[in-house]
Amino acid sequence: MLRFRSLGSGSTGNATLVEATSGGRTTRLLVDCGFGLKHLDARLGRAGLLARQIDAVFITHEHGDHIGCAHALSRRDRIPVWMSEGTWLATGGRDFEGRLNLARDGAEIAVGDLALQPFTVPHDAREPLQLVCTDGARRLGVLTDLGHATPYVLARLAGLDALLLECNHDGDLLAQSAYPAFLKQRVGGNYGHLSNTAAADIARAVLHDGLRHVVAAHLSEQNNRPDIVRRVLAEALGANEDEILTASAADGSPWLDL
């Protein structure tokens, strides 16, 4: 069985739990840990877990709302960490006491009963990677922090059972916001963050009969609203608005089984 849960998603921090259970064994992966250690522990506690039960951490890129307490968590609980070489260098090449593993685009990673399939995305980071996780029967895509979806990105997302999908901003709200011009350009640019309409295009492109869950993530508190996201995604997916889940900054999402 494969299941996942967002622990929180937004500009203040991002972390997603992925679990694969086979027989009596459960493999637990934390994708990003963009919170302080105390806050991460509290969020894990609400999910019924302790940090030491995590088997590995995968960091998508070096921005603070994603890498957060990765170093402190790894050192305290002796958890292996995966990230790209570019991400590692962008954070100063810190010593993980032998627990750092370098990931690269297209190279599958085995973590217990999970296979991780990282792929590169266009984002303003040194070497960002997003991720597909599979237990061999089900596939979960994690896609946040990219300015647009390339054909390569869409190809990597084919045949998903679930997708955690960035819906960062509404174009009109961003244009009308108090953000300075350079920040609007950065957020809305090809190496920034996905707008609701761009996310809807991705959802429409990857939609197939086996896609069970699309969870909207990384919503901007200033430039987006959950009701707008639900409406846009529901239209793209041919679903009812009340079927669309959004991962909040405060609470993330519930556990979702695949």
KOLRO-982827 format. One record per residue: residue number from 1; x, y, z of N, C-alpha, C in turn. Coordinates in nm, 2 decimals. Atoms other than C-alpha are relative to their C-alpha. Layout:
KOLRO-982827
R kelo   n_px   n_py   n_pz  ca_px  ca_py  ca_pz   c_px   c_py   c_pz
R  NUM      X      Y      Z      X      Y      Z      X      Y      Z
...
***
This chain:
KOLRO-982827
R kelo   n_px   n_py   n_pz  ca_px  ca_py  ca_pz   c_px   c_py   c_pz
R    1   0.08  -0.12   0.00   0.00   0.00   0.00   0.09   0.12   0.00
R    2  -0.07  -0.13   0.00   0.12   0.35  -0.08  -0.10   0.11   0.05
R    3   0.08  -0.11  -0.04  -0.01   0.66   0.10   0.09   0.12   0.02
R    4  -0.07  -0.12  -0.02   0.09   1.02   0.15  -0.08   0.10   0.07
R    5   0.06  -0.11  -0.08   0.02   1.33   0.36   0.09   0.12  -0.01
R    6  -0.07  -0.13  -0.01   0.13   1.69   0.33   0.00   0.04   0.15
R    7  -0.01  -0.05  -0.14   0.26   1.82   0.67  -0.02   0.15   0.00
R    8   0.01  -0.14   0.02   0.22   2.17   0.54   0.06   0.05  -0.13
R    9  -0.05  -0.05   0.13   0.27   2.36   0.22  -0.03   0.14  -0.03
R   10   0.01  -0.14   0.03   0.33   2.72   0.14   0.14   0.07   0.01
R   11  -0.13  -0.07  -0.01   0.60   2.99   0.15   0.06  -0.01   0.13
R   12  -0.06   0.01  -0.13   0.65   2.94   0.52   0.06  -0.14   0.03
R   13  -0.06   0.13  -0.02   0.75   2.57   0.48  -0.08  -0.11  -0.07
R   14   0.05   0.11   0.08   0.69   2.25   0.29   0.06  -0.13   0.05
R   15  -0.05   0.14  -0.04   0.71   1.88   0.39  -0.11  -0.10  -0.04
R   16   0.09   0.10   0.04   0.54   1.57   0.26   0.04  -0.14   0.04
R   17  -0.03   0.14  -0.04   0.53   1.22   0.41  -0.05  -0.10  -0.11
R   18   0.04   0.10   0.09   0.52   0.92   0.18   0.03  -0.14   0.07
R   19  -0.02   0.13  -0.06   0.47   0.57   0.31  -0.03  -0.12  -0.09
R   20   0.03   0.12   0.07   0.49   0.23   0.15   0.00  -0.12   0.10
R   21   0.01   0.11  -0.09   0.38  -0.08   0.34  -0.01  -0.13  -0.08
R   22   0.00   0.13   0.06   0.46  -0.43   0.23   0.02  -0.11   0.11
R   23  -0.01   0.10  -0.11   0.39  -0.73   0.46   0.00   0.07   0.13
R   24  -0.01  -0.06  -0.13   0.50  -0.62   0.80   0.09   0.12   0.01
R   25  -0.10  -0.11   0.00   0.74  -0.35   0.69  -0.06   0.13  -0.06
R   26   0.04  -0.13   0.06   0.67   0.02   0.63   0.13   0.09  -0.02
R   27  -0.11  -0.10   0.04   0.91   0.26   0.45  -0.06   0.14   0.00
R   28   0.05  -0.14  -0.01   0.87   0.63   0.53   0.11   0.09  -0.06
R   29  -0.08  -0.11   0.06   1.01   0.91   0.32  -0.06   0.13   0.03
R   30   0.04  -0.14  -0.02   1.00   1.28   0.40   0.06   0.08  -0.12
R   31  -0.04  -0.08   0.11   1.01   1.49   0.09  -0.01   0.15   0.04
R   32  -0.02  -0.13  -0.05   1.14   1.83   0.20  -0.03   0.01   0.15
R   33   0.03  -0.02  -0.14   1.15   1.95   0.56   0.02   0.15   0.03
R   34  -0.02  -0.14   0.00   1.11   2.32   0.53  -0.05   0.07   0.12
R   35   0.04  -0.06  -0.13   1.03   2.39   0.90   0.12  -0.01   0.10
R   36  -0.09   0.03  -0.11   1.23   2.43   1.21  -0.02  -0.13   0.06
R   37   0.01   0.14  -0.06   1.30   2.11   1.40  -0.11  -0.02   0.09
R   38   0.11   0.01  -0.10   1.05   2.18   1.68  -0.13  -0.01  -0.07
R   39   0.12   0.00   0.07   0.78   2.26   1.43  -0.02  -0.12  -0.08
R   40   0.01   0.12   0.07   0.85   1.96   1.22  -0.04  -0.11   0.09
R   41   0.03   0.11  -0.09   0.84   1.73   1.52  -0.15   0.01   0.04
R   42   0.14  -0.02  -0.04   0.50   1.88   1.61  -0.09  -0.05  -0.12
R   43   0.08   0.04   0.11   0.36   1.82   1.26   0.01  -0.15  -0.02
R   44  -0.01   0.14   0.01   0.50   1.47   1.25  -0.09  -0.07   0.11
R   45   0.08   0.05  -0.11   0.33   1.41   1.59  -0.15   0.00  -0.04
R   46   0.14  -0.01   0.04   0.00   1.52   1.44  -0.04  -0.11  -0.10
R   47   0.02   0.11   0.10   0.05   1.25   1.17   0.02  -0.13   0.07
R   48  -0.02   0.13  -0.07   0.12   0.99   1.44   0.13  -0.06   0.00
R   49  -0.13   0.05   0.02   0.49   0.96   1.39   0.10   0.08   0.08
R   50  -0.12  -0.06  -0.05   0.83   1.04   1.54   0.10   0.01  -0.11
R   51  -0.10  -0.03   0.11   1.12   1.18   1.33   0.08  -0.13  -0.02
R   52  -0.09   0.11   0.01   1.33   0.87   1.41  -0.06  -0.12  -0.08
R   53   0.07   0.10   0.08   1.07   0.66   1.22   0.02   0.02  -0.15
R   54  -0.02  -0.04   0.14   1.16   0.83   0.89   0.13  -0.08  -0.05
R   55  -0.11   0.07   0.06   1.39   0.62   0.67   0.09   0.08  -0.08
R   56  -0.08  -0.08   0.08   1.51   0.89   0.44  -0.07   0.13  -0.02
R   57   0.05  -0.13   0.03   1.47   1.26   0.35   0.05   0.03  -0.14
R   58  -0.03  -0.05   0.13   1.46   1.39  -0.01  -0.02   0.15  -0.01
R   59   0.01  -0.15   0.01   1.53   1.76  -0.06  -0.01   0.04  -0.15
R   60   0.02  -0.04   0.14   1.40   1.91  -0.39   0.09   0.11  -0.04
R   61  -0.09  -0.11   0.04   1.61   2.23  -0.38   0.03   0.07   0.13
R   62  -0.06  -0.07  -0.12   1.79   2.47  -0.15  -0.07   0.11   0.06
R   63   0.07  -0.11  -0.06   1.53   2.73  -0.08  -0.05  -0.04   0.14
R   64   0.02   0.02  -0.14   1.46   2.77   0.29  -0.13  -0.07   0.04
R   65   0.13   0.06  -0.03   1.10   2.67   0.28  -0.01  -0.15  -0.04
R   66  -0.01   0.14   0.04   1.21   2.33   0.15   0.11  -0.08   0.07
R   67  -0.12   0.07  -0.06   1.55   2.25   0.30  -0.01   0.01   0.15
R   68   0.03  -0.01  -0.14   1.46   2.39   0.64   0.10  -0.06   0.10
R   69  -0.08   0.06  -0.11   1.60   2.17   0.92   0.06  -0.13  -0.05
R   70  -0.06   0.13   0.05   1.74   1.89   0.69   0.13  -0.04   0.07
R   71  -0.13   0.03  -0.06   2.09   1.92   0.84  -0.02  -0.04   0.14
R   72   0.02   0.03  -0.14   1.97   1.93   1.20  -0.07  -0.14   0.02
R   73   0.08   0.13  -0.01   1.72   1.64   1.15   0.09  -0.12  -0.03
R   74  -0.09   0.11   0.04   1.98   1.42   0.98   0.10  -0.03   0.11
R   75  -0.10   0.02  -0.10   2.24   1.48   1.25  -0.07  -0.06   0.13
R   76   0.07   0.05  -0.12   1.99   1.43   1.54  -0.04  -0.14   0.00
R   77   0.06   0.13   0.01   1.82   1.12   1.42   0.07  -0.09  -0.10
R   78  -0.08   0.09   0.08   2.08   0.98   1.19  -0.07  -0.05  -0.12
R   79   0.08   0.03   0.12   1.86   0.99   0.88   0.08   0.03  -0.12
R   80  -0.07  -0.04   0.13   2.01   0.97   0.53  -0.08   0.10  -0.07
R   81   0.06  -0.10   0.07   1.94   1.26   0.31   0.05  -0.01  -0.15
R   82  -0.03  -0.01   0.14   1.92   1.28  -0.07  -0.03   0.14  -0.05
R   83   0.02  -0.12   0.07   1.96   1.59  -0.28   0.10   0.01  -0.11
R   84  -0.09  -0.01   0.11   2.12   1.70  -0.60   0.14   0.06   0.04
R   85  -0.13  -0.06  -0.03   2.49   1.80  -0.60  -0.01   0.15   0.00
R   86   0.02  -0.14   0.01   2.38   2.15  -0.71  -0.07   0.05   0.13
R   87   0.06  -0.05  -0.12   2.15   2.18  -0.41   0.09  -0.01   0.12
R   88  -0.10   0.01  -0.11   2.42   2.06  -0.17   0.10   0.11  -0.01
R   89  -0.10  -0.11   0.01   2.67   2.31  -0.31  -0.06   0.13   0.03
R   90   0.06  -0.13  -0.02   2.42   2.59  -0.30  -0.02   0.02   0.15
R   91   0.02  -0.02  -0.15   2.38   2.53   0.08   0.14   0.00   0.07
R   92  -0.13  -0.01  -0.06   2.76   2.55   0.13   0.07  -0.13   0.01
R   93  -0.07   0.13   0.00   2.85   2.18   0.09   0.02  -0.05   0.15
R   94  -0.01   0.03  -0.14   2.77   2.11   0.46   0.03  -0.15   0.02
R   95  -0.03   0.14  -0.03   2.89   1.79   0.62  -0.12  -0.07   0.07
R   96   0.11   0.08  -0.05   2.62   1.53   0.68   0.05  -0.12   0.07
R   97  -0.06   0.11  -0.08   2.86   1.29   0.86  -0.03  -0.13  -0.07
R   98   0.01   0.13   0.07   2.84   1.03   0.59  -0.15  -0.04  -0.04
R   99   0.14   0.04   0.03   2.46   1.04   0.55  -0.06   0.08  -0.12
R  100   0.05  -0.07   0.12   2.44   1.26   0.24   0.02  -0.09  -0.12
R  101   0.00   0.08   0.13   2.35   1.09  -0.09  -0.03   0.10  -0.11
R  102   0.03  -0.09   0.11   2.36   1.27  -0.42  -0.10  -0.06  -0.10
R  103   0.10   0.04   0.10   2.06   1.24  -0.65   0.02   0.07  -0.13
R  104  -0.01  -0.07   0.13   2.05   1.32  -1.02  -0.12  -0.04  -0.08
R  105   0.11   0.02   0.09   1.79   1.35  -1.29   0.00  -0.13  -0.07
R  106   0.02   0.12   0.07   1.66   1.02  -1.42   0.07  -0.12   0.07
R  107  -0.06   0.11  -0.07   1.86   0.80  -1.17  -0.09  -0.05   0.11
R  108   0.10   0.05  -0.10   1.62   0.59  -0.97   0.08  -0.03   0.13
R  109  -0.05   0.01  -0.14   1.68   0.57  -0.59  -0.08  -0.11   0.07
R  110   0.08   0.10  -0.08   1.58   0.27  -0.38   0.01   0.03   0.15
R  111   0.01  -0.02  -0.15   1.47   0.34  -0.02  -0.11  -0.10   0.05
R  112   0.09   0.10  -0.04   1.32   0.03   0.13  -0.09  -0.05  -0.11
R  113   0.10   0.05   0.10   1.00  -0.06  -0.05  -0.04   0.11  -0.10
R  114   0.03  -0.11   0.09   1.00   0.28  -0.23   0.11   0.01  -0.11
R  115  -0.09  -0.04   0.10   1.16   0.37  -0.56  -0.03   0.14  -0.03
R  116   0.01  -0.14   0.03   1.23   0.74  -0.61   0.05   0.03  -0.14
R  117  -0.03  -0.03   0.14   1.24   0.88  -0.96   0.01   0.15  -0.01
R  118  -0.01  -0.14   0.00   1.38   1.23  -0.95   0.01   0.05  -0.15
R  119  -0.01  -0.06   0.13   1.35   1.46  -1.25   0.02   0.16   0.01
R  120  -0.03  -0.14   0.00   1.47   1.81  -1.33  -0.12   0.09  -0.04
R  121   0.11  -0.09   0.03   1.23   2.11  -1.34   0.06   0.14  -0.02
R  122  -0.05  -0.14   0.02   1.27   2.48  -1.45  -0.04   0.08   0.12
R  123   0.03  -0.09  -0.11   1.30   2.68  -1.13   0.13   0.07   0.04
R  124  -0.12  -0.09  -0.02   1.54   2.95  -1.00   0.08  -0.05   0.12
R  125  -0.09   0.06  -0.10   1.75   2.71  -0.79   0.12  -0.06  -0.08
R  126  -0.12   0.05   0.06   2.09   2.55  -0.85  -0.01  -0.12  -0.09
R  127   0.03   0.13   0.07   1.98   2.20  -0.95  -0.12  -0.06   0.05
R  128   0.12   0.05  -0.06   1.62   2.15  -0.86  -0.05  -0.13  -0.06
R  129   0.06   0.13   0.04   1.46   1.80  -0.87  -0.14  -0.01   0.06
R  130   0.13   0.05  -0.05   1.10   1.70  -0.83   0.00  -0.15  -0.01
R  131  -0.01   0.14  -0.04   0.99   1.35  -0.77  -0.12  -0.08  -0.04
R  132   0.11   0.11   0.00   0.78   1.04  -0.85   0.04  -0.11   0.09
R  133  -0.02   0.11  -0.09   0.75   0.78  -0.58  -0.09  -0.11  -0.03
R  134   0.08   0.12   0.03   0.64   0.43  -0.64   0.03  -0.12   0.08
R  135  -0.03   0.13  -0.07   0.60   0.10  -0.46   0.00  -0.12  -0.09
R  136   0.01   0.11   0.11   0.59  -0.09  -0.79  -0.14  -0.02  -0.05
R  137   0.14   0.01   0.05   0.21  -0.08  -0.81  -0.07   0.13  -0.01
R  138   0.06  -0.13   0.01   0.12   0.28  -0.75   0.10   0.11  -0.01
R  139  -0.10  -0.11   0.03   0.28   0.61  -0.85  -0.06   0.13   0.05
R  140   0.04  -0.13  -0.06   0.27   0.94  -0.66   0.10   0.10  -0.06
R  141  -0.08  -0.11   0.04   0.40   1.26  -0.82   0.00   0.12   0.10
R  142  -0.01  -0.13  -0.08   0.53   1.56  -0.62   0.06   0.10  -0.09
R  143  -0.04  -0.10   0.09   0.55   1.87  -0.83  -0.03   0.14   0.05
R  144   0.01  -0.13  -0.05   0.60   2.20  -0.67   0.13   0.08  -0.04
R  145  -0.11  -0.09   0.02   0.83   2.50  -0.73   0.06  -0.02  -0.14
R  146  -0.05  -0.01   0.14   0.86   2.53  -1.11  -0.08   0.11  -0.07
R  147   0.07  -0.11   0.07   0.78   2.81  -1.35  -0.09  -0.05  -0.11
R  148   0.09   0.06   0.11   0.63   2.59  -1.63   0.04  -0.14  -0.01
R  149  -0.01   0.14   0.02   0.59   2.23  -1.73   0.06  -0.02  -0.14
R  150  -0.06   0.04   0.12   0.83   2.12  -2.00  -0.06  -0.13  -0.05
R  151   0.04   0.13   0.05   0.74   1.82  -2.23   0.06  -0.11   0.09
R  152  -0.07   0.10  -0.08   1.00   1.63  -2.02  -0.07  -0.02   0.13
R  153   0.07   0.01  -0.12   0.82   1.71  -1.70  -0.13  -0.08  -0.01
R  154   0.13   0.07   0.02   0.48   1.59  -1.84   0.02  -0.14  -0.03
R  155  -0.03   0.14   0.03   0.64   1.27  -1.97   0.03  -0.08   0.13
R  156  -0.03   0.07  -0.12   0.77   1.19  -1.62  -0.12  -0.02   0.09
R  157   0.12   0.01  -0.08   0.42   1.24  -1.48  -0.11  -0.09  -0.06
R  158   0.10   0.09   0.07   0.25   0.99  -1.71  -0.04  -0.12   0.09
R  159   0.05   0.12  -0.07   0.04   0.72  -1.54   0.00   0.01   0.15
R  160   0.00  -0.02  -0.15   0.02   0.87  -1.19  -0.13  -0.05   0.06
R  161   0.12   0.03  -0.08  -0.22   0.75  -0.93  -0.04   0.12   0.09
R  162   0.03  -0.12  -0.08  -0.19   1.08  -0.73   0.11   0.10  -0.04
R  163  -0.09  -0.11   0.03  -0.03   1.42  -0.78  -0.02   0.11   0.10
R  164  -0.01  -0.12  -0.09   0.07   1.68  -0.52   0.05   0.11  -0.09
R  165  -0.03  -0.09   0.11   0.06   1.98  -0.75   0.00   0.15   0.04
R  166   0.00  -0.14  -0.04   0.17   2.34  -0.70  -0.10   0.08  -0.07
R  167   0.09  -0.10   0.05  -0.10   2.60  -0.75   0.03   0.13   0.08
R  168  -0.05  -0.11  -0.08   0.09   2.90  -0.63  -0.08   0.13   0.00
R  169   0.06  -0.14   0.01  -0.09   3.21  -0.76  -0.11   0.01  -0.10
R  170   0.10  -0.04   0.10  -0.39   3.35  -0.94   0.07   0.12  -0.07
R  171  -0.07  -0.10   0.08  -0.26   3.57  -1.22  -0.05   0.14   0.03
R  172   0.05  -0.13  -0.03  -0.49   3.86  -1.15   0.03   0.05   0.14
R  173  -0.04  -0.03  -0.14  -0.43   3.85  -0.77   0.15   0.04   0.01
R  174  -0.15  -0.03   0.00  -0.05   3.85  -0.83   0.02   0.14  -0.07
R  175  -0.02  -0.13   0.07  -0.08   4.15  -1.08  -0.05   0.11   0.09
R  176   0.06  -0.11  -0.08  -0.29   4.35  -0.83   0.07   0.01   0.14
R  177  -0.05   0.00  -0.14  -0.08   4.26  -0.52   0.10   0.11   0.02
R  178  -0.10  -0.11  -0.04   0.16   4.49  -0.33   0.14  -0.05  -0.03
R  179  -0.14   0.04   0.03   0.46   4.28  -0.45   0.07   0.10  -0.09
R  180  -0.07  -0.08   0.09   0.73   4.49  -0.61   0.01  -0.07  -0.14
R  181   0.00   0.05   0.14   0.76   4.45  -0.99   0.09  -0.11  -0.02
R  182  -0.09   0.11   0.03   1.07   4.24  -0.98  -0.04  -0.13   0.06
R  183   0.04   0.12  -0.06   0.91   3.99  -0.74  -0.12  -0.06  -0.08
R  184   0.11   0.05   0.08   0.59   3.97  -0.95   0.06  -0.07  -0.13
R  185  -0.06   0.06   0.12   0.82   3.90  -1.25   0.06  -0.14   0.03
R  186  -0.06   0.13  -0.04   1.01   3.63  -1.06  -0.10  -0.11   0.03
R  187   0.10   0.10  -0.04   0.70   3.45  -0.92  -0.07  -0.05  -0.13
R  188   0.08   0.04   0.11   0.52   3.46  -1.25   0.08  -0.04  -0.12
R  189  -0.09   0.03   0.11   0.82   3.39  -1.47   0.02  -0.15  -0.03
R  190  -0.02   0.14   0.04   0.93   3.07  -1.65   0.08  -0.08   0.10
R  191  -0.08   0.07  -0.10   1.16   2.98  -1.35  -0.05   0.03   0.14
R  192   0.05  -0.03  -0.13   0.93   3.09  -1.07  -0.10  -0.11   0.05
R  193   0.10   0.09  -0.06   0.60   2.92  -0.96  -0.12  -0.01  -0.09
R  194   0.11   0.03   0.09   0.30   2.77  -1.13  -0.12   0.09   0.04
R  195   0.13  -0.06  -0.02  -0.01   2.98  -1.17  -0.11  -0.11   0.01
R  196   0.11   0.09   0.00  -0.35   2.82  -1.12  -0.03  -0.06  -0.14
R  197   0.03   0.04   0.13  -0.41   2.81  -1.49   0.11  -0.10  -0.06
R  198  -0.10   0.09   0.04  -0.07   2.65  -1.56  -0.01  -0.13   0.07
R  199   0.02   0.13  -0.07  -0.14   2.39  -1.29  -0.11  -0.08  -0.06
R  200   0.11   0.07   0.06  -0.47   2.32  -1.44   0.03  -0.07  -0.14
R  201  -0.04   0.06   0.13  -0.31   2.26  -1.78   0.08  -0.13   0.03
R  202  -0.07   0.12  -0.04  -0.08   2.01  -1.61  -0.09  -0.11   0.04
R  203   0.10   0.10  -0.05  -0.37   1.83  -1.44  -0.07  -0.06  -0.12
R  204   0.07   0.05   0.12  -0.55   1.81  -1.77   0.09  -0.09  -0.08
R  205  -0.09   0.07   0.09  -0.24   1.68  -1.95   0.02  -0.14   0.06
R  206  -0.04   0.13  -0.06  -0.18   1.39  -1.70  -0.13  -0.07   0.04
R  207   0.12   0.06  -0.04  -0.55   1.31  -1.64  -0.02  -0.13  -0.07
R  208   0.04   0.13   0.06  -0.64   0.94  -1.70  -0.09  -0.07   0.10
R  209   0.10   0.07  -0.08  -0.88   0.69  -1.55   0.05  -0.04   0.13
R  210  -0.05   0.05  -0.13  -0.64   0.58  -1.28   0.05   0.11   0.09
R  211  -0.05  -0.12  -0.09  -0.56   0.93  -1.14  -0.11   0.02   0.11
R  212   0.10   0.00  -0.11  -0.73   0.91  -0.80   0.00   0.13   0.08
R  213  -0.01  -0.12  -0.08  -0.61   1.22  -0.62   0.09   0.11  -0.07
R  214  -0.09  -0.12   0.03  -0.48   1.57  -0.72  -0.02   0.09   0.12
R  215   0.00  -0.09  -0.11  -0.39   1.78  -0.42   0.07   0.13  -0.03
R  216  -0.06  -0.13   0.03  -0.32   2.15  -0.47   0.09   0.04   0.12
R  217  -0.10  -0.03  -0.11  -0.01   2.27  -0.28   0.07   0.13  -0.03
R  218  -0.08  -0.12   0.02   0.21   2.57  -0.23  -0.08   0.12  -0.04
R  219   0.08  -0.12   0.03  -0.07   2.82  -0.24   0.06   0.12   0.07
R  220  -0.04  -0.13  -0.06   0.04   3.18  -0.19  -0.11   0.05   0.09
R  221   0.10  -0.06  -0.09  -0.13   3.33   0.11  -0.05   0.14  -0.05
R  222   0.03  -0.14   0.05  -0.12   3.68  -0.06  -0.07   0.00  -0.14
R  223   0.04  -0.01   0.14  -0.19   3.59  -0.42  -0.08  -0.12  -0.05
R  224   0.09   0.12   0.04  -0.43   3.29  -0.42  -0.10  -0.02   0.11
R  225   0.11   0.04  -0.09  -0.74   3.15  -0.26  -0.04  -0.14  -0.03
R  226   0.04   0.14   0.03  -0.85   2.79  -0.21  -0.12  -0.01  -0.08
R  227   0.12   0.01   0.08  -1.19   2.86  -0.36   0.03   0.01  -0.15
R  228  -0.04  -0.02   0.14  -1.02   2.98  -0.68   0.06  -0.13  -0.05
R  229  -0.08   0.12   0.04  -0.79   2.68  -0.69  -0.10  -0.12  -0.03
R  230   0.10   0.12   0.01  -1.08   2.43  -0.64  -0.08   0.02  -0.13
R  231   0.08  -0.02   0.12  -1.28   2.59  -0.92   0.08  -0.03  -0.13
R  232  -0.08   0.02   0.12  -1.00   2.59  -1.17   0.04  -0.14  -0.02
R  233  -0.04   0.14   0.02  -0.88   2.24  -1.10  -0.12  -0.09  -0.02
R  234   0.12   0.08   0.03  -1.23   2.10  -1.09  -0.04   0.00  -0.14
R  235   0.03  -0.01   0.14  -1.29   2.23  -1.43   0.09  -0.08  -0.09
R  236  -0.10   0.08   0.07  -0.97   2.08  -1.56  -0.02  -0.15   0.01
R  237   0.01   0.15  -0.02  -1.04   1.74  -1.41  -0.14  -0.05  -0.02
R  238   0.14   0.05   0.02  -1.41   1.72  -1.48  -0.06  -0.05   0.13
R  239   0.04   0.04  -0.14  -1.47   1.70  -1.10  -0.09   0.10   0.06
R  240   0.07  -0.10  -0.08  -1.68   1.87  -0.84   0.10   0.07   0.09
R  241  -0.09  -0.08  -0.08  -1.52   2.15  -0.65   0.03  -0.06   0.14
R  242  -0.02   0.06  -0.13  -1.57   1.97  -0.32   0.09  -0.13   0.00
R  243  -0.09   0.12   0.01  -1.36   1.68  -0.45   0.15   0.04   0.00
R  244  -0.14  -0.05   0.01  -1.05   1.90  -0.48   0.06   0.03   0.14
R  245  -0.06  -0.03  -0.13  -0.82   1.90  -0.18   0.11   0.10  -0.02
R  246  -0.11  -0.09   0.00  -0.58   2.18  -0.10   0.08  -0.02   0.13
R  247  -0.09   0.01  -0.11  -0.28   2.14   0.13   0.03   0.13   0.06
R  248  -0.02  -0.13  -0.06  -0.27   2.43   0.37   0.13   0.01   0.07
R  249  -0.13  -0.02  -0.06   0.03   2.59   0.52   0.00  -0.04   0.15
R  250   0.01   0.03  -0.15  -0.09   2.53   0.88  -0.02  -0.15   0.02
R  251   0.04   0.14  -0.03  -0.23   2.17   0.85   0.04  -0.10  -0.10
R  252  -0.03   0.10   0.11  -0.12   2.02   0.52  -0.13  -0.07  -0.05
R  253   0.11   0.07   0.05  -0.36   1.75   0.42  -0.02  -0.13   0.08
R  254   0.01   0.13  -0.07  -0.50   1.42   0.56   0.08  -0.10  -0.07
R  255  -0.06   0.11   0.07  -0.35   1.09   0.48  -0.09  -0.04  -0.12
R  256   0.07   0.05   0.12  -0.45   0.97   0.13   0.06  -0.13  -0.05
R  257  -0.05   0.13   0.04  -0.43   0.61   0.03  -0.02  -0.02  -0.15
R  258   0.00   0.03   0.14  -0.35   0.49  -0.32  -0.03  -0.15  -0.02
***
